[in-house]
Amino acid sequence: MLKYALIVFGVVFCLIYPLSILWPSGWSWHAGAPYESDYFLMIVGVYATLGVFLILASRDPAANRSLILFTIVSSLVHAAVMAWESFRMPEHMGHLWGDVPGLVAVAVVLYLLRPRAA
């Protein structure tokens, strides 16, 4: 199951840009097209890179424990910051229904399926 989860989450991370076009209030933190924000494009680049490496990690999850742990922890940290900012800026409450629960789901699923140290 972990191999499939890594592939699915890897693909989703690679699709952040199209998700922000389809559902901007849940995936994008600025008005206008996704390409109009330098910081958003930076985040898309980082997540697309992580997505590719998660897909590659699916070949041998036990050998990629640190990448999986990084994905778990960074997803929780990112979700916490975004949730805080959503409450601080009410115009961004859509994130509480979009990327915040998505990131928490990634962290929980990968935590439950993570390879245990030998």
C-alpha positions, 0 to 999 in steps of 0.5 A, spaced: 500 500 500 505 504 501 508 504 494 501 506 491 500 511 496 507 514 494 505 514 487 498 517 488 501 523 492 507 524 488 502 525 482 498 530 486 504 534 488 506 534 481 499 537 479 499 543 484 499 548 478 493 545 475 489 544 481 490 551 483 487 553 476 481 548 477 480 550 485 484 557 486 480 558 493 483 551 495 490 551 492 492 558 491 494 564 495 493 570 491 488 573 486 489 572 478 493 566 474 498 562 478 503 564 473 502 571 476 505 570 483 513 568 483 512 565 490 507 560 488 511 558 482 517 557 487 512 552 491 509 549 485 517 547 483 518 545 490 512 540 490 513 538 483 520 536 485 518 532 491 512 529 487 517 526 482 522 523 488 516 520 492 514 516 485 521 514 485 521 512 492 515 508 491 520 503 488 524 501 494 520 505 500 525 502 506 531 505 502 527 512 502 525 512 510 528 519 510 524 522 504 518 519 507 519 522 514 520 529 511 514 528 507 510 527 513 513 532 517 513 538 512 506 536 510 504 537 517 508 544 518 505 546 512 498 545 513 499 548 520 501 554 517 496 555 512 491 553 517 493 559 521 493 564 516 486 562 513 484 564 520 488 570 520 486 572 513 478 570 512 479 571 505 483 564 505 478 560 509 477 556 502 484 553 504 481 549 510 477 545 505 482 544 500 490 544 501 490 543 509 486 537 509 490 534 503 496 535 507 494 532 513 491 526 509 498 525 506 502 526 513 497 521 516 497 516 510 504 516 510 505 515 517 501 509 518 504 506 512 511 508 513 517 503 513 519 501 520 526 501 522 530 494 521 
